[in-house]
Amino acid sequence: MKTSTDRMLTRIKSIYLYIKQRGIVTTTELVEEFGITQRTIQRDLNVLEYNNLVSSPSRGKWSVTDRKTRVS
């Protein structure tokens, strides 16, 4: 795998674990926590949402779904 892909997957995994730990988080909170642009956060959240790992119950707020996952 390419280094940029590894970085992206690590970042997405970190975002997922952060949301799982906090419960419900805002996009702004993720931007501040991870120090990356809102657009990058949104792309990462889209990947997580596409895989049914997170959902947005209201605009700009994110939570994990009930889908079972194993993080390695």
C-alpha positions as CSV (number, residue, x, y, z in Angstrom):
1,M,0.0,0.0,0.0
2,K,1.1,3.5,-0.6
3,T,2.2,5.7,2.2
4,S,-0.6,8.3,1.6
5,T,-3.1,5.4,1.7
6,D,-1.7,4.2,5.0
7,R,-1.9,7.7,6.4
8,M,-5.5,8.1,5.2
9,L,-6.6,4.7,6.7
10,T,-4.9,5.5,10.0
11,R,-6.6,8.9,10.1
12,I,-10.0,7.4,9.4
13,K,-9.5,4.8,12.0
14,S,-8.5,7.5,14.5
15,I,-11.6,9.5,13.7
16,Y,-13.9,6.5,14.1
17,L,-12.4,5.6,17.5
18,Y,-12.7,9.3,18.6
19,I,-16.4,9.4,17.7
20,K,-16.9,6.0,19.4
21,Q,-15.3,7.3,22.6
22,R,-17.1,10.6,22.6
23,G,-20.6,9.5,21.5
24,I,-21.7,12.4,19.4
25,V,-19.2,14.9,17.9
26,T,-19.4,17.9,15.6
27,T,-17.4,18.3,12.4
28,T,-15.8,21.4,13.9
29,E,-14.7,19.4,16.9
30,L,-13.1,16.8,14.6
31,V,-11.3,19.6,12.7
32,E,-9.9,21.1,15.9
33,E,-9.0,17.7,17.4
34,F,-7.1,16.3,14.3
35,G,-5.8,19.6,13.0
36,I,-6.9,19.0,9.4
37,T,-9.2,20.8,7.1
38,Q,-13.0,20.5,7.2
39,R,-13.0,19.2,3.7
40,T,-10.6,16.3,4.6
41,I,-12.7,15.5,7.7
42,Q,-15.8,15.5,5.5
43,R,-14.2,13.1,3.0
44,D,-13.1,10.8,5.8
45,L,-16.6,10.9,7.3
46,N,-18.1,10.1,3.9
47,V,-15.9,6.9,3.8
48,L,-17.1,5.9,7.3
49,E,-20.7,6.7,6.4
50,Y,-20.5,4.7,3.1
51,N,-19.3,1.7,5.1
52,N,-22.2,2.2,7.6
53,L,-19.8,2.9,10.5
54,V,-21.1,6.4,11.4
55,S,-24.2,8.4,10.8
56,S,-25.3,12.0,11.0
57,P,-28.5,12.2,13.1
58,S,-28.5,16.0,12.6
59,R,-26.5,18.3,10.4
60,G,-22.9,18.6,11.4
61,K,-23.1,16.0,14.2
62,W,-21.8,12.5,13.9
63,S,-22.2,9.3,15.9
64,V,-21.2,5.6,15.4
65,T,-23.8,3.1,14.2
66,D,-24.6,-0.2,15.8
67,R,-22.6,-2.1,13.2
68,K,-20.2,-4.5,14.8
69,T,-16.5,-3.8,14.0
70,R,-13.2,-5.2,14.9
71,V,-10.4,-2.6,15.0
72,S,-6.9,-3.9,14.4
